[in-house]
Amino acid sequence: MNTKIDLNNLENENIVNIADRLGVLSEDSGDVFMWASDSIPAKNPKTFSSEENAKEYGILRNELYMRRGIVKRDEPIAYIIGSEKDYQKAVKAWQRRKKNEEVRKYCEHVDKLVDRTNKEIIALKALKDVCRTFDGKVINKRFLDAAKAATGFSCSFYEGCLELNAINSYGEYAPGITFYGSWGSQKGKEWEWFTGDRMKAEKALGVIDGYIWDKRQDIARYKDSIKHYAKYVDQVRKIQSSIRKLLETDATIRSWAREHDLERHPIIFGHIWAC
């Protein structure tokens, strides 16, 4: 039913009539594009045969959403009406904004990783002073207490390791360092001094310096990763798009290929072929 709507008296219009008119307008199509200003849909936007129809659709849709409580009356959805070229420009601008925002958030993540690592380096340098003080002395609780006071980290021996963890700090960005014994560490980085052992400061300082060097390398790696982040995300999204298309392939083909051919060719995303 092509119900005529009085846009100047919309607040008194029956919601059923509004919904009916929206249904009619939804079937319209043409060269006039309309999209929400704050988002770009993945699929093609709504198109209309005239600018008048596009404007009416936007007004009625807002009214329907307001009555249903989906949007606030003083915060209607802002729609943009234009040509296909205008829409394509808007898509590219939106994509740039999205990419910039993703990189910005990743930079914040990197900043927190760098801050965590710098705090770990400061603690390691403080631990070196403690090792110098205890040179030639037997390691006991006094060593752990001194390390805690100097570094500001809790210090303990646990399952053949020396563990240092920032006090009252939790989660991904909480500073923490684990010195592994000979069983779980690279040569030259083994922590050898536990309760009852006698501290050999010169050797211990060499071990700590190795950890400090690793931490500095981590910082350089974190900072360098920023310039690669956007490219990585783009590449993965292309792969994801290809995977979605592959999963639309007939199940008979996918099953046979998985069992007889693809299993001989390991894929980094091995779970893909389980779909």
Contacts in CASP RR format, 6 or more apart in sequence:
PFRMAT RR
TARGET T0000
AUTHOR 0000-0000-0000
METHOD contacts of the structure
MODEL  1
MNTKIDLNNLENENIVNIADRLGVLSEDSGDVFMWASDSIPAKNPKTFSS
EENAKEYGILRNELYMRRGIVKRDEPIAYIIGSEKDYQKAVKAWQRRKKN
EEVRKYCEHVDKLVDRTNKEIIALKALKDVCRTFDGKVINKRFLDAAKAA
TGFSCSFYEGCLELNAINSYGEYAPGITFYGSWGSQKGKEWEWFTGDRMK
AEKALGVIDGYIWDKRQDIARYKDSIKHYAKYVDQVRKIQSSIRKLLETD
ATIRSWAREHDLERHPIIFGHIWAC
1 20 0 8 1.000
1 24 0 8 1.000
2 21 0 8 1.000
2 24 0 8 1.000
3 17 0 8 1.000
3 20 0 8 1.000
3 21 0 8 1.000
3 24 0 8 1.000
4 21 0 8 1.000
5 13 0 8 1.000
5 17 0 8 1.000
5 18 0 8 1.000
5 21 0 8 1.000
5 56 0 8 1.000
5 60 0 8 1.000
6 13 0 8 1.000
7 56 0 8 1.000
7 59 0 8 1.000
10 18 0 8 1.000
10 59 0 8 1.000
10 60 0 8 1.000
10 63 0 8 1.000
13 63 0 8 1.000
15 64 0 8 1.000
15 67 0 8 1.000
18 60 0 8 1.000
18 63 0 8 1.000
18 64 0 8 1.000
18 67 0 8 1.000
19 64 0 8 1.000
21 56 0 8 1.000
21 60 0 8 1.000
22 57 0 8 1.000
22 60 0 8 1.000
22 61 0 8 1.000
22 64 0 8 1.000
25 48 0 8 1.000
25 53 0 8 1.000
25 56 0 8 1.000
25 57 0 8 1.000
25 60 0 8 1.000
26 46 0 8 1.000
26 57 0 8 1.000
28 47 0 8 1.000
28 48 0 8 1.000
28 49 0 8 1.000
28 53 0 8 1.000
28 57 0 8 1.000
29 47 0 8 1.000
29 48 0 8 1.000
29 49 0 8 1.000
30 47 0 8 1.000
30 48 0 8 1.000
30 49 0 8 1.000
31 47 0 8 1.000
31 49 0 8 1.000
31 83 0 8 1.000
31 84 0 8 1.000
32 47 0 8 1.000
32 48 0 8 1.000
32 49 0 8 1.000
32 50 0 8 1.000
32 51 0 8 1.000
32 53 0 8 1.000
32 54 0 8 1.000
32 81 0 8 1.000
32 82 0 8 1.000
32 83 0 8 1.000
33 45 0 8 1.000
33 46 0 8 1.000
33 47 0 8 1.000
33 54 0 8 1.000
33 81 0 8 1.000
33 82 0 8 1.000
33 83 0 8 1.000
33 84 0 8 1.000
33 86 0 8 1.000
33 87 0 8 1.000
34 45 0 8 1.000
34 46 0 8 1.000
34 47 0 8 1.000
34 48 0 8 1.000
34 54 0 8 1.000
34 57 0 8 1.000
34 58 0 8 1.000
34 79 0 8 1.000
34 80 0 8 1.000
34 81 0 8 1.000
34 82 0 8 1.000
35 41 0 8 1.000
35 45 0 8 1.000
35 46 0 8 1.000
35 79 0 8 1.000
35 80 0 8 1.000
35 87 0 8 1.000
35 90 0 8 1.000
36 77 0 8 1.000
36 78 0 8 1.000
36 79 0 8 1.000
36 80 0 8 1.000
37 78 0 8 1.000
37 79 0 8 1.000
37 80 0 8 1.000
38 78 0 8 1.000
39 94 0 8 1.000
40 90 0 8 1.000
40 91 0 8 1.000
40 94 0 8 1.000
40 95 0 8 1.000
45 87 0 8 1.000
46 54 0 8 1.000
46 57 0 8 1.000
48 54 0 8 1.000
48 57 0 8 1.000
51 81 0 8 1.000
51 82 0 8 1.000
54 79 0 8 1.000
54 81 0 8 1.000
55 81 0 8 1.000
58 77 0 8 1.000
58 79 0 8 1.000
61 77 0 8 1.000
62 71 0 8 1.000
62 76 0 8 1.000
62 77 0 8 1.000
65 71 0 8 1.000
65 77 0 8 1.000
66 72 0 8 1.000
66 73 0 8 1.000
66 76 0 8 1.000
71 77 0 8 1.000
80 86 0 8 1.000
80 90 0 8 1.000
99 230 0 8 1.000
99 233 0 8 1.000
102 229 0 8 1.000
102 230 0 8 1.000
102 233 0 8 1.000
103 226 0 8 1.000
103 229 0 8 1.000
103 230 0 8 1.000
106 226 0 8 1.000
106 229 0 8 1.000
107 226 0 8 1.000
110 222 0 8 1.000
110 223 0 8 1.000
110 225 0 8 1.000
110 226 0 8 1.000
112 172 0 8 1.000
112 173 0 8 1.000
113 173 0 8 1.000
113 218 0 8 1.000
113 222 0 8 1.000
114 219 0 8 1.000
114 222 0 8 1.000
114 223 0 8 1.000
115 173 0 8 1.000
116 173 0 8 1.000
116 174 0 8 1.000
116 175 0 8 1.000
116 176 0 8 1.000
117 175 0 8 1.000
117 215 0 8 1.000
117 218 0 8 1.000
117 219 0 8 1.000
117 222 0 8 1.000
118 219 0 8 1.000
119 166 0 8 1.000
119 175 0 8 1.000
120 175 0 8 1.000
120 176 0 8 1.000
120 177 0 8 1.000
120 215 0 8 1.000
121 212 0 8 1.000
121 215 0 8 1.000
121 216 0 8 1.000
122 151 0 8 1.000
123 151 0 8 1.000
123 152 0 8 1.000
123 153 0 8 1.000
123 164 0 8 1.000
123 166 0 8 1.000
123 175 0 8 1.000
123 176 0 8 1.000
123 177 0 8 1.000
124 177 0 8 1.000
124 208 0 8 1.000
124 211 0 8 1.000
124 212 0 8 1.000
124 215 0 8 1.000
125 212 0 8 1.000
126 150 0 8 1.000
126 151 0 8 1.000
126 152 0 8 1.000
127 147 0 8 1.000
127 150 0 8 1.000
127 151 0 8 1.000
127 164 0 8 1.000
127 208 0 8 1.000
128 204 0 8 1.000
128 205 0 8 1.000
128 208 0 8 1.000
128 209 0 8 1.000
129 150 0 8 1.000
130 143 0 8 1.000
130 146 0 8 1.000
130 147 0 8 1.000
130 150 0 8 1.000
130 151 0 8 1.000
131 199 0 8 1.000
131 201 0 8 1.000
131 204 0 8 1.000
131 205 0 8 1.000
131 208 0 8 1.000
132 201 0 8 1.000
132 205 0 8 1.000
133 146 0 8 1.000
134 143 0 8 1.000
134 146 0 8 1.000
134 199 0 8 1.000
134 201 0 8 1.000
135 199 0 8 1.000
135 200 0 8 1.000
135 201 0 8 1.000
135 202 0 8 1.000
136 198 0 8 1.000
136 199 0 8 1.000
136 200 0 8 1.000
136 201 0 8 1.000
137 143 0 8 1.000
137 198 0 8 1.000
137 199 0 8 1.000
138 196 0 8 1.000
138 197 0 8 1.000
138 198 0 8 1.000
138 199 0 8 1.000
139 193 0 8 1.000
139 194 0 8 1.000
139 195 0 8 1.000
139 196 0 8 1.000
139 197 0 8 1.000
139 198 0 8 1.000
139 199 0 8 1.000
140 195 0 8 1.000
140 196 0 8 1.000
141 195 0 8 1.000
143 199 0 8 1.000
144 155 0 8 1.000
144 156 0 8 1.000
144 157 0 8 1.000
147 153 0 8 1.000
147 155 0 8 1.000
147 164 0 8 1.000
148 154 0 8 1.000
148 155 0 8 1.000
151 164 0 8 1.000
152 166 0 8 1.000
152 167 0 8 1.000
153 164 0 8 1.000
153 165 0 8 1.000
153 166 0 8 1.000
153 167 0 8 1.000
153 175 0 8 1.000
153 176 0 8 1.000
153 177 0 8 1.000
154 163 0 8 1.000
154 164 0 8 1.000
154 165 0 8 1.000
154 166 0 8 1.000
154 167 0 8 1.000
155 162 0 8 1.000
155 163 0 8 1.000
155 164 0 8 1.000
156 162 0 8 1.000
156 163 0 8 1.000
157 163 0 8 1.000
157 194 0 8 1.000
157 195 0 8 1.000
160 180 0 8 1.000
160 181 0 8 1.000
160 183 0 8 1.000
160 194 0 8 1.000
161 178 0 8 1.000
161 179 0 8 1.000
161 180 0 8 1.000
161 181 0 8 1.000
161 191 0 8 1.000
162 178 0 8 1.000
162 179 0 8 1.000
162 191 0 8 1.000
162 193 0 8 1.000
162 194 0 8 1.000
163 176 0 8 1.000
163 177 0 8 1.000
163 178 0 8 1.000
163 179 0 8 1.000
164 176 0 8 1.000
164 177 0 8 1.000
164 178 0 8 1.000
164 179 0 8 1.000
165 174 0 8 1.000
165 175 0 8 1.000
165 176 0 8 1.000
165 177 0 8 1.000
166 174 0 8 1.000
166 175 0 8 1.000
166 176 0 8 1.000
169 175 0 8 1.000
177 211 0 8 1.000
179 185 0 8 1.000
179 189 0 8 1.000
179 191 0 8 1.000
179 207 0 8 1.000
179 211 0 8 1.000
180 189 0 8 1.000
180 190 0 8 1.000
180 191 0 8 1.000
181 190 0 8 1.000
181 191 0 8 1.000
181 192 0 8 1.000
182 190 0 8 1.000
182 192 0 8 1.000
184 190 0 8 1.000
185 191 0 8 1.000
188 206 0 8 1.000
188 207 0 8 1.000
189 207 0 8 1.000
189 210 0 8 1.000
189 211 0 8 1.000
190 207 0 8 1.000
191 204 0 8 1.000
191 207 0 8 1.000
192 200 0 8 1.000
192 203 0 8 1.000
192 204 0 8 1.000
193 199 0 8 1.000
193 200 0 8 1.000
193 204 0 8 1.000
239 269 0 8 1.000
243 269 0 8 1.000
243 272 0 8 1.000
246 254 0 8 1.000
246 272 0 8 1.000
247 254 0 8 1.000
247 275 0 8 1.000
254 273 0 8 1.000
254 275 0 8 1.000
257 273 0 8 1.000
258 273 0 8 1.000
258 274 0 8 1.000
262 273 0 8 1.000
263 273 0 8 1.000
267 273 0 8 1.000
END
